[in-house]
Amino acid sequence: MTRTPVEQLYKEAAFIAYYFHWQQDEILLMPHRVRRQWCGCISDIHAELSADGKENVFEIR
């Protein structure tokens, strides 16, 4: 079993918390795969809302 690097874990948690306002414990208890899926969904939503061709600086994949 491998662990998610701490820096990446915090980045993912901050990303989800910023957009969905979920609690830290709720996010950190998610399996890595699930957190990454939510980050992907949020990135897709953000891309759709800002379809002006600018770089999506909030994208986490």
CHARMM internal coordinates of N, CA and C (Angstrom, degrees):
IC EDIT
DIST 1 N 1 CA 1.4443
DIST 1 CA 1 C 1.5333
ANGL 1 N 1 CA 1 C 108.34
DIST 1 C 2 N 1.3184
ANGL 1 CA 1 C 2 N 116.03
DIHE 1 N 1 CA 1 C 2 N 134.16
DIST 2 N 2 CA 1.4603
ANGL 1 C 2 N 2 CA 120.28
DIHE 1 CA 1 C 2 N 2 CA 177.36
DIST 2 CA 2 C 1.5206
ANGL 2 N 2 CA 2 C 109.07
DIHE 1 C 2 N 2 CA 2 C -106.90
DIST 2 C 3 N 1.3164
ANGL 2 CA 2 C 3 N 114.80
DIHE 2 N 2 CA 2 C 3 N 154.50
DIST 3 N 3 CA 1.4610
ANGL 2 C 3 N 3 CA 120.61
DIHE 2 CA 2 C 3 N 3 CA 179.79
DIST 3 CA 3 C 1.5258
ANGL 3 N 3 CA 3 C 109.61
DIHE 2 C 3 N 3 CA 3 C -106.70
DIST 3 C 4 N 1.3112
ANGL 3 CA 3 C 4 N 114.90
DIHE 3 N 3 CA 3 C 4 N 148.13
DIST 4 N 4 CA 1.4530
ANGL 3 C 4 N 4 CA 120.86
DIHE 3 CA 3 C 4 N 4 CA 175.39
DIST 4 CA 4 C 1.5215
ANGL 4 N 4 CA 4 C 108.66
DIHE 3 C 4 N 4 CA 4 C -72.72
DIST 4 C 5 N 1.3263
ANGL 4 CA 4 C 5 N 118.49
DIHE 4 N 4 CA 4 C 5 N 131.40
DIST 5 N 5 CA 1.4634
ANGL 4 C 5 N 5 CA 120.13
DIHE 4 CA 4 C 5 N 5 CA 176.10
DIST 5 CA 5 C 1.5354
ANGL 5 N 5 CA 5 C 110.21
DIHE 4 C 5 N 5 CA 5 C -55.23
DIST 5 C 6 N 1.3074
ANGL 5 CA 5 C 6 N 116.90
DIHE 5 N 5 CA 5 C 6 N 139.88
DIST 6 N 6 CA 1.4607
ANGL 5 C 6 N 6 CA 122.20
DIHE 5 CA 5 C 6 N 6 CA -174.89
DIST 6 CA 6 C 1.5268
ANGL 6 N 6 CA 6 C 111.81
DIHE 5 C 6 N 6 CA 6 C -56.11
DIST 6 C 7 N 1.3253
ANGL 6 CA 6 C 7 N 116.62
DIHE 6 N 6 CA 6 C 7 N -43.26
DIST 7 N 7 CA 1.4690
ANGL 6 C 7 N 7 CA 119.93
DIHE 6 CA 6 C 7 N 7 CA -179.35
DIST 7 CA 7 C 1.5284
ANGL 7 N 7 CA 7 C 111.27
DIHE 6 C 7 N 7 CA 7 C -60.18
DIST 7 C 8 N 1.3175
ANGL 7 CA 7 C 8 N 116.73
DIHE 7 N 7 CA 7 C 8 N -42.56
DIST 8 N 8 CA 1.4703
ANGL 7 C 8 N 8 CA 121.15
DIHE 7 CA 7 C 8 N 8 CA 178.71
DIST 8 CA 8 C 1.5237
ANGL 8 N 8 CA 8 C 110.54
DIHE 7 C 8 N 8 CA 8 C -66.79
DIST 8 C 9 N 1.3146
ANGL 8 CA 8 C 9 N 117.27
DIHE 8 N 8 CA 8 C 9 N -40.46
DIST 9 N 9 CA 1.4579
ANGL 8 C 9 N 9 CA 122.07
DIHE 8 CA 8 C 9 N 9 CA 179.22
DIST 9 CA 9 C 1.5274
ANGL 9 N 9 CA 9 C 110.43
DIHE 8 C 9 N 9 CA 9 C -59.02
DIST 9 C 10 N 1.3365
ANGL 9 CA 9 C 10 N 116.75
DIHE 9 N 9 CA 9 C 10 N -47.43
DIST 10 N 10 CA 1.4576
ANGL 9 C 10 N 10 CA 120.08
DIHE 9 CA 9 C 10 N 10 CA 178.94
DIST 10 CA 10 C 1.5303
ANGL 10 N 10 CA 10 C 112.01
DIHE 9 C 10 N 10 CA 10 C -65.75
DIST 10 C 11 N 1.3038
ANGL 10 CA 10 C 11 N 116.60
DIHE 10 N 10 CA 10 C 11 N -36.82
DIST 11 N 11 CA 1.4690
ANGL 10 C 11 N 11 CA 120.44
DIHE 10 CA 10 C 11 N 11 CA 178.81
DIST 11 CA 11 C 1.5305
ANGL 11 N 11 CA 11 C 110.27
DIHE 10 C 11 N 11 CA 11 C -63.07
DIST 11 C 12 N 1.3257
ANGL 11 CA 11 C 12 N 116.00
DIHE 11 N 11 CA 11 C 12 N -45.98
DIST 12 N 12 CA 1.4663
ANGL 11 C 12 N 12 CA 120.55
DIHE 11 CA 11 C 12 N 12 CA 178.17
DIST 12 CA 12 C 1.5240
ANGL 12 N 12 CA 12 C 111.13
DIHE 11 C 12 N 12 CA 12 C -63.18
DIST 12 C 13 N 1.3341
ANGL 12 CA 12 C 13 N 116.52
DIHE 12 N 12 CA 12 C 13 N -44.48
DIST 13 N 13 CA 1.4621
ANGL 12 C 13 N 13 CA 120.75
DIHE 12 CA 12 C 13 N 13 CA -179.16
DIST 13 CA 13 C 1.5285
ANGL 13 N 13 CA 13 C 111.08
DIHE 12 C 13 N 13 CA 13 C -63.08
DIST 13 C 14 N 1.3222
ANGL 13 CA 13 C 14 N 117.00
DIHE 13 N 13 CA 13 C 14 N -43.75
DIST 14 N 14 CA 1.4583
ANGL 13 C 14 N 14 CA 120.69
DIHE 13 CA 13 C 14 N 14 CA 179.23
DIST 14 CA 14 C 1.5255
ANGL 14 N 14 CA 14 C 111.10
DIHE 13 C 14 N 14 CA 14 C -63.74
DIST 14 C 15 N 1.3194
ANGL 14 CA 14 C 15 N 116.11
DIHE 14 N 14 CA 14 C 15 N -39.75
DIST 15 N 15 CA 1.4592
ANGL 14 C 15 N 15 CA 122.26
DIHE 14 CA 14 C 15 N 15 CA 179.99
DIST 15 CA 15 C 1.5260
ANGL 15 N 15 CA 15 C 110.40
DIHE 14 C 15 N 15 CA 15 C -61.15
DIST 15 C 16 N 1.3297
ANGL 15 CA 15 C 16 N 116.66
DIHE 15 N 15 CA 15 C 16 N -49.13
DIST 16 N 16 CA 1.4702
ANGL 15 C 16 N 16 CA 121.15
DIHE 15 CA 15 C 16 N 16 CA -179.21
DIST 16 CA 16 C 1.5306
ANGL 16 N 16 CA 16 C 110.37
DIHE 15 C 16 N 16 CA 16 C -67.58
DIST 16 C 17 N 1.3160
ANGL 16 CA 16 C 17 N 117.40
DIHE 16 N 16 CA 16 C 17 N -44.27
DIST 17 N 17 CA 1.4641
ANGL 16 C 17 N 17 CA 121.02
DIHE 16 CA 16 C 17 N 17 CA -179.31
DIST 17 CA 17 C 1.5270
ANGL 17 N 17 CA 17 C 111.06
DIHE 16 C 17 N 17 CA 17 C -61.98
DIST 17 C 18 N 1.3194
ANGL 17 CA 17 C 18 N 116.90
DIHE 17 N 17 CA 17 C 18 N -39.93
DIST 18 N 18 CA 1.4637
ANGL 17 C 18 N 18 CA 121.00
DIHE 17 CA 17 C 18 N 18 CA -179.39
DIST 18 CA 18 C 1.5268
ANGL 18 N 18 CA 18 C 111.28
DIHE 17 C 18 N 18 CA 18 C -61.31
DIST 18 C 19 N 1.3130
ANGL 18 CA 18 C 19 N 117.10
DIHE 18 N 18 CA 18 C 19 N -44.41
DIST 19 N 19 CA 1.4630
ANGL 18 C 19 N 19 CA 121.06
DIHE 18 CA 18 C 19 N 19 CA -175.62
DIST 19 CA 19 C 1.5179
ANGL 19 N 19 CA 19 C 113.98
DIHE 18 C 19 N 19 CA 19 C -85.66
DIST 19 C 20 N 1.3211
ANGL 19 CA 19 C 20 N 118.14
DIHE 19 N 19 CA 19 C 20 N -38.98
DIST 20 N 20 CA 1.4633
ANGL 19 C 20 N 20 CA 120.90
DIHE 19 CA 19 C 20 N 20 CA -173.86
DIST 20 CA 20 C 1.5242
ANGL 20 N 20 CA 20 C 113.46
DIHE 19 C 20 N 20 CA 20 C -107.06
DIST 20 C 21 N 1.3304
ANGL 20 CA 20 C 21 N 117.38
DIHE 20 N 20 CA 20 C 21 N -9.43
DIST 21 N 21 CA 1.4628
ANGL 20 C 21 N 21 CA 122.38
DIHE 20 CA 20 C 21 N 21 CA 178.13
DIST 21 CA 21 C 1.5283
ANGL 21 N 21 CA 21 C 112.25
DIHE 20 C 21 N 21 CA 21 C 59.74
DIST 21 C 22 N 1.3244
ANGL 21 CA 21 C 22 N 116.29
DIHE 21 N 21 CA 21 C 22 N 33.74
DIST 22 N 22 CA 1.4559
ANGL 21 C 22 N 22 CA 120.81
DIHE 21 CA 21 C 22 N 22 CA 176.16
DIST 22 CA 22 C 1.5226
ANGL 22 N 22 CA 22 C 108.56
DIHE 21 C 22 N 22 CA 22 C -81.51
DIST 22 C 23 N 1.3173
ANGL 22 CA 22 C 23 N 115.62
DIHE 22 N 22 CA 22 C 23 N 156.06
DIST 23 N 23 CA 1.4578
ANGL 22 C 23 N 23 CA 121.76
DIHE 22 CA 22 C 23 N 23 CA -179.50
DIST 23 CA 23 C 1.5250
ANGL 23 N 23 CA 23 C 111.60
DIHE 22 C 23 N 23 CA 23 C -73.82
DIST 23 C 24 N 1.3275
ANGL 23 CA 23 C 24 N 115.65
DIHE 23 N 23 CA 23 C 24 N 150.06
DIST 24 N 24 CA 1.4615
ANGL 23 C 24 N 24 CA 121.92
DIHE 23 CA 23 C 24 N 24 CA -177.70
DIST 24 CA 24 C 1.5282
ANGL 24 N 24 CA 24 C 111.82
DIHE 23 C 24 N 24 CA 24 C -56.16
DIST 24 C 25 N 1.3208
ANGL 24 CA 24 C 25 N 117.72
DIHE 24 N 24 CA 24 C 25 N -48.18
DIST 25 N 25 CA 1.4730
ANGL 24 C 25 N 25 CA 120.28
DIHE 24 CA 24 C 25 N 25 CA -178.78
DIST 25 CA 25 C 1.5205
ANGL 25 N 25 CA 25 C 111.65
DIHE 24 C 25 N 25 CA 25 C -58.90
DIST 25 C 26 N 1.3213
ANGL 25 CA 25 C 26 N 115.56
DIHE 25 N 25 CA 25 C 26 N -41.48
DIST 26 N 26 CA 1.4652
ANGL 25 C 26 N 26 CA 121.08
DIHE 25 CA 25 C 26 N 26 CA -179.88
DIST 26 CA 26 C 1.5309
ANGL 26 N 26 CA 26 C 110.91
DIHE 25 C 26 N 26 CA 26 C -60.58
DIST 26 C 27 N 1.3079
ANGL 26 CA 26 C 27 N 116.29
DIHE 26 N 26 CA 26 C 27 N -41.32
DIST 27 N 27 CA 1.4656
ANGL 26 C 27 N 27 CA 121.48
DIHE 26 CA 26 C 27 N 27 CA -178.44
DIST 27 CA 27 C 1.5238
ANGL 27 N 27 CA 27 C 111.16
DIHE 26 C 27 N 27 CA 27 C -73.40
DIST 27 C 28 N 1.3353
ANGL 27 CA 27 C 28 N 116.41
DIHE 27 N 27 CA 27 C 28 N -45.61
DIST 28 N 28 CA 1.4614
ANGL 27 C 28 N 28 CA 120.23
DIHE 27 CA 27 C 28 N 28 CA -175.96
DIST 28 CA 28 C 1.5286
ANGL 28 N 28 CA 28 C 112.63
DIHE 27 C 28 N 28 CA 28 C -68.82
DIST 28 C 29 N 1.3143
ANGL 28 CA 28 C 29 N 117.79
DIHE 28 N 28 CA 28 C 29 N -23.21
DIST 29 N 29 CA 1.4633
ANGL 28 C 29 N 29 CA 120.70
DIHE 28 CA 28 C 29 N 29 CA 178.43
DIST 29 CA 29 C 1.5308
ANGL 29 N 29 CA 29 C 112.97
DIHE 28 C 29 N 29 CA 29 C -80.69
DIST 29 C 30 N 1.3302
ANGL 29 CA 29 C 30 N 116.80
DIHE 29 N 29 CA 29 C 30 N -11.49
DIST 30 N 30 CA 1.4697
ANGL 29 C 30 N 30 CA 120.52
DIHE 29 CA 29 C 30 N 30 CA 178.35
DIST 30 CA 30 C 1.5229
ANGL 30 N 30 CA 30 C 109.86
DIHE 29 C 30 N 30 CA 30 C -68.65
DIST 30 C 31 N 1.3277
ANGL 30 CA 30 C 31 N 117.08
DIHE 30 N 30 CA 30 C 31 N 145.56
DIST 31 N 31 CA 1.4622
ANGL 30 C 31 N 31 CA 118.85
DIHE 30 CA 30 C 31 N 31 CA 170.05
DIST 31 CA 31 C 1.5406
ANGL 31 N 31 CA 31 C 109.29
DIHE 30 C 31 N 31 CA 31 C -62.88
DIST 31 C 32 N 1.3151
ANGL 31 CA 31 C 32 N 115.73
DIHE 31 N 31 CA 31 C 32 N 150.65
DIST 32 N 32 CA 1.4689
ANGL 31 C 32 N 32 CA 120.72
DIHE 31 CA 31 C 32 N 32 CA -178.33
DIST 32 CA 32 C 1.5340
ANGL 32 N 32 CA 32 C 111.49
DIHE 31 C 32 N 32 CA 32 C -53.17
DIST 32 C 33 N 1.3124
ANGL 32 CA 32 C 33 N 116.44
DIHE 32 N 32 CA 32 C 33 N -45.08
DIST 33 N 33 CA 1.4657
ANGL 32 C 33 N 33 CA 121.12
DIHE 32 CA 32 C 33 N 33 CA -178.72
DIST 33 CA 33 C 1.5284
ANGL 33 N 33 CA 33 C 111.27
DIHE 32 C 33 N 33 CA 33 C -57.25
DIST 33 C 34 N 1.3226
ANGL 33 CA 33 C 34 N 117.19
DIHE 33 N 33 CA 33 C 34 N -40.76
DIST 34 N 34 CA 1.4656
ANGL 33 C 34 N 34 CA 121.83
DIHE 33 CA 33 C 34 N 34 CA -179.18
DIST 34 CA 34 C 1.5296
ANGL 34 N 34 CA 34 C 110.41
DIHE 33 C 34 N 34 CA 34 C -69.75
DIST 34 C 35 N 1.3430
ANGL 34 CA 34 C 35 N 116.79
DIHE 34 N 34 CA 34 C 35 N -43.06
DIST 35 N 35 CA 1.4740
ANGL 34 C 35 N 35 CA 119.35
DIHE 34 CA 34 C 35 N 35 CA 176.98
DIST 35 CA 35 C 1.5137
ANGL 35 N 35 CA 35 C 110.72
DIHE 34 C 35 N 35 CA 35 C -58.91
DIST 35 C 36 N 1.3378
ANGL 35 CA 35 C 36 N 117.00
DIHE 35 N 35 CA 35 C 36 N -43.48
DIST 36 N 36 CA 1.4651
ANGL 35 C 36 N 36 CA 120.92
DIHE 35 CA 35 C 36 N 36 CA -179.69
DIST 36 CA 36 C 1.5265
ANGL 36 N 36 CA 36 C 111.13
DIHE 35 C 36 N 36 CA 36 C -64.34
DIST 36 C 37 N 1.3275
ANGL 36 CA 36 C 37 N 117.59
DIHE 36 N 36 CA 36 C 37 N -36.46
DIST 37 N 37 CA 1.4674
ANGL 36 C 37 N 37 CA 120.89
DIHE 36 CA 36 C 37 N 37 CA 177.09
DIST 37 CA 37 C 1.5265
ANGL 37 N 37 CA 37 C 110.20
DIHE 36 C 37 N 37 CA 37 C -63.33
DIST 37 C 38 N 1.3455
ANGL 37 CA 37 C 38 N 117.20
DIHE 37 N 37 CA 37 C 38 N -44.30
DIST 38 N 38 CA 1.4561
ANGL 37 C 38 N 38 CA 120.26
DIHE 37 CA 37 C 38 N 38 CA 177.85
DIST 38 CA 38 C 1.5221
ANGL 38 N 38 CA 38 C 111.41
DIHE 37 C 38 N 38 CA 38 C -63.52
DIST 38 C 39 N 1.3181
ANGL 38 CA 38 C 39 N 117.37
DIHE 38 N 38 CA 38 C 39 N -39.96
DIST 39 N 39 CA 1.4703
ANGL 38 C 39 N 39 CA 120.31
DIHE 38 CA 38 C 39 N 39 CA 176.98
DIST 39 CA 39 C 1.5225
ANGL 39 N 39 CA 39 C 110.71
DIHE 38 C 39 N 39 CA 39 C -60.95
DIST 39 C 40 N 1.3203
ANGL 39 CA 39 C 40 N 116.09
DIHE 39 N 39 CA 39 C 40 N -40.98
DIST 40 N 40 CA 1.4672
ANGL 39 C 40 N 40 CA 120.44
DIHE 39 CA 39 C 40 N 40 CA 177.45
DIST 40 CA 40 C 1.5197
ANGL 40 N 40 CA 40 C 111.96
DIHE 39 C 40 N 40 CA 40 C -63.55
DIST 40 C 41 N 1.3337
ANGL 40 CA 40 C 41 N 116.81
DIHE 40 N 40 CA 40 C 41 N -42.66
DIST 41 N 41 CA 1.4679
ANGL 40 C 41 N 41 CA 120.92
DIHE 40 CA 40 C 41 N 41 CA 178.18
DIST 41 CA 41 C 1.5222
ANGL 41 N 41 CA 41 C 111.33
DIHE 40 C 41 N 41 CA 41 C -62.95
DIST 41 C 42 N 1.3105
ANGL 41 CA 41 C 42 N 116.33
DIHE 41 N 41 CA 41 C 42 N -44.29
DIST 42 N 42 CA 1.4663
ANGL 41 C 42 N 42 CA 120.71
DIHE 41 CA 41 C 42 N 42 CA 178.94
DIST 42 CA 42 C 1.5275
ANGL 42 N 42 CA 42 C 110.25
DIHE 41 C 42 N 42 CA 42 C -62.61
DIST 42 C 43 N 1.3221
ANGL 42 CA 42 C 43 N 117.14
DIHE 42 N 42 CA 42 C 43 N -42.61
DIST 43 N 43 CA 1.4669
ANGL 42 C 43 N 43 CA 120.81
DIHE 42 CA 42 C 43 N 43 CA 178.17
DIST 43 CA 43 C 1.5165
ANGL 43 N 43 CA 43 C 111.18
DIHE 42 C 43 N 43 CA 43 C -60.73
DIST 43 C 44 N 1.3271
ANGL 43 CA 43 C 44 N 116.44
DIHE 43 N 43 CA 43 C 44 N -40.62
DIST 44 N 44 CA 1.4737
ANGL 43 C 44 N 44 CA 120.72
DIHE 43 CA 43 C 44 N 44 CA 178.42
DIST 44 CA 44 C 1.5243
ANGL 44 N 44 CA 44 C 110.92
DIHE 43 C 44 N 44 CA 44 C -64.47
DIST 44 C 45 N 1.3322
ANGL 44 CA 44 C 45 N 116.70
DIHE 44 N 44 CA 44 C 45 N -44.50
DIST 45 N 45 CA 1.4624
ANGL 44 C 45 N 45 CA 121.03
DIHE 44 CA 44 C 45 N 45 CA 178.49
DIST 45 CA 45 C 1.5311
ANGL 45 N 45 CA 45 C 110.16
DIHE 44 C 45 N 45 CA 45 C -60.78
DIST 45 C 46 N 1.3151
ANGL 45 CA 45 C 46 N 116.22
DIHE 45 N 45 CA 45 C 46 N -46.49
DIST 46 N 46 CA 1.4623
ANGL 45 C 46 N 46 CA 120.36
DIHE 45 CA 45 C 46 N 46 CA -179.33
DIST 46 CA 46 C 1.5223
ANGL 46 N 46 CA 46 C 110.99
DIHE 45 C 46 N 46 CA 46 C -62.33
DIST 46 C 47 N 1.3222
ANGL 46 CA 46 C 47 N 117.16
DIHE 46 N 46 CA 46 C 47 N -40.13
DIST 47 N 47 CA 1.4685
ANGL 46 C 47 N 47 CA 121.15
DIHE 46 CA 46 C 47 N 47 CA 179.28
DIST 47 CA 47 C 1.5274
ANGL 47 N 47 CA 47 C 110.97
DIHE 46 C 47 N 47 CA 47 C -63.55
DIST 47 C 48 N 1.3230
ANGL 47 CA 47 C 48 N 116.78
DIHE 47 N 47 CA 47 C 48 N -40.42
DIST 48 N 48 CA 1.4659
ANGL 47 C 48 N 48 CA 120.50
DIHE 47 CA 47 C 48 N 48 CA 178.92
DIST 48 CA 48 C 1.5248
ANGL 48 N 48 CA 48 C 111.37
DIHE 47 C 48 N 48 CA 48 C -66.00
DIST 48 C 49 N 1.3219
ANGL 48 CA 48 C 49 N 116.29
DIHE 48 N 48 CA 48 C 49 N -40.56
DIST 49 N 49 CA 1.4613
ANGL 48 C 49 N 49 CA 120.31
DIHE 48 CA 48 C 49 N 49 CA -178.24
DIST 49 CA 49 C 1.5240
ANGL 49 N 49 CA 49 C 112.97
DIHE 48 C 49 N 49 CA 49 C -72.54
DIST 49 C 50 N 1.3116
ANGL 49 CA 49 C 50 N 116.91
DIHE 49 N 49 CA 49 C 50 N -25.90
DIST 50 N 50 CA 1.4598
ANGL 49 C 50 N 50 CA 120.07
DIHE 49 CA 49 C 50 N 50 CA -179.25
DIST 50 CA 50 C 1.5184
ANGL 50 N 50 CA 50 C 109.79
DIHE 49 C 50 N 50 CA 50 C -119.03
DIST 50 C 51 N 1.2983
ANGL 50 CA 50 C 51 N 115.84
DIHE 50 N 50 CA 50 C 51 N 54.61
DIST 51 N 51 CA 1.4671
ANGL 50 C 51 N 51 CA 121.92
DIHE 50 CA 50 C 51 N 51 CA -176.75
DIST 51 CA 51 C 1.5261
ANGL 51 N 51 CA 51 C 110.99
DIHE 50 C 51 N 51 CA 51 C -79.02
DIST 51 C 52 N 1.3148
ANGL 51 CA 51 C 52 N 116.65
DIHE 51 N 51 CA 51 C 52 N 40.12
DIST 52 N 52 CA 1.4627
ANGL 51 C 52 N 52 CA 120.84
DIHE 51 CA 51 C 52 N 52 CA -179.29
DIST 52 CA 52 C 1.5195
ANGL 52 N 52 CA 52 C 112.31
DIHE 51 C 52 N 52 CA 52 C -93.84
DIST 52 C 53 N 1.3317
ANGL 52 CA 52 C 53 N 116.25
DIHE 52 N 52 CA 52 C 53 N 6.42
DIST 53 N 53 CA 1.4491
ANGL 52 C 53 N 53 CA 120.64
DIHE 52 CA 52 C 53 N 53 CA 177.35
DIST 53 CA 53 C 1.5143
ANGL 53 N 53 CA 53 C 115.06
DIHE 52 C 53 N 53 CA 53 C 87.82
DIST 53 C 54 N 1.3284
ANGL 53 CA 53 C 54 N 117.18
DIHE 53 N 53 CA 53 C 54 N -4.19
DIST 54 N 54 CA 1.4565
ANGL 53 C 54 N 54 CA 120.19
DIHE 53 CA 53 C 54 N 54 CA 178.98
DIST 54 CA 54 C 1.5186
ANGL 54 N 54 CA 54 C 110.18
DIHE 53 C 54 N 54 CA 54 C -75.53
DIST 54 C 55 N 1.3109
ANGL 54 CA 54 C 55 N 115.17
DIHE 54 N 54 CA 54 C 55 N 155.93
DIST 55 N 55 CA 1.4643
ANGL 54 C 55 N 55 CA 120.87
DIHE 54 CA 54 C 55 N 55 CA 177.87
DIST 55 CA 55 C 1.5356
ANGL 55 N 55 CA 55 C 109.43
DIHE 54 C 55 N 55 CA 55 C -63.17
DIST 55 C 56 N 1.3127
ANGL 55 CA 55 C 56 N 116.22
DIHE 55 N 55 CA 55 C 56 N 137.05
DIST 56 N 56 CA 1.4579
ANGL 55 C 56 N 56 CA 121.67
DIHE 55 CA 55 C 56 N 56 CA 178.40
DIST 56 CA 56 C 1.5311
ANGL 56 N 56 CA 56 C 108.24
DIHE 55 C 56 N 56 CA 56 C -87.19
DIST 56 C 57 N 1.3245
ANGL 56 CA 56 C 57 N 116.78
DIHE 56 N 56 CA 56 C 57 N 94.69
DIST 57 N 57 CA 1.4642
ANGL 56 C 57 N 57 CA 120.29
DIHE 56 CA 56 C 57 N 57 CA -176.20
DIST 57 CA 57 C 1.5135
ANGL 57 N 57 CA 57 C 112.46
DIHE 56 C 57 N 57 CA 57 C -72.10
DIST 57 C 58 N 1.3277
ANGL 57 CA 57 C 58 N 117.96
DIHE 57 N 57 CA 57 C 58 N -11.60
DIST 58 N 58 CA 1.4565
ANGL 57 C 58 N 58 CA 121.17
DIHE 57 CA 57 C 58 N 58 CA 179.78
DIST 58 CA 58 C 1.5140
ANGL 58 N 58 CA 58 C 113.30
DIHE 57 C 58 N 58 CA 58 C -95.13
DIST 58 C 59 N 1.3136
ANGL 58 CA 58 C 59 N 117.70
DIHE 58 N 58 CA 58 C 59 N 2.39
DIST 59 N 59 CA 1.4533
ANGL 58 C 59 N 59 CA 120.51
DIHE 58 CA 58 C 59 N 59 CA -176.36
DIST 59 CA 59 C 1.5234
ANGL 59 N 59 CA 59 C 111.80
DIHE 58 C 59 N 59 CA 59 C -70.13
DIST 59 C 60 N 1.3100
ANGL 59 CA 59 C 60 N 114.52
DIHE 59 N 59 CA 59 C 60 N 129.25
DIST 60 N 60 CA 1.4601
ANGL 59 C 60 N 60 CA 121.89
DIHE 59 CA 59 C 60 N 60 CA 173.04
DIST 60 CA 60 C 1.5127
ANGL 60 N 60 CA 60 C 106.53
DIHE 59 C 60 N 60 CA 60 C -128.20
DIST 60 C 61 N 1.3081
ANGL 60 CA 60 C 61 N 116.06
DIHE 60 N 60 CA 60 C 61 N 120.87
DIST 61 N 61 CA 1.4711
ANGL 60 C 61 N 61 CA 121.21
DIHE 60 CA 60 C 61 N 61 CA 179.64
DIST 61 CA 61 C 1.4936
ANGL 61 N 61 CA 61 C 109.09
DIHE 60 C 61 N 61 CA 61 C -127.77
END
COOR INIT
IC SEED 1 N 1 CA 1 C
IC BUILD
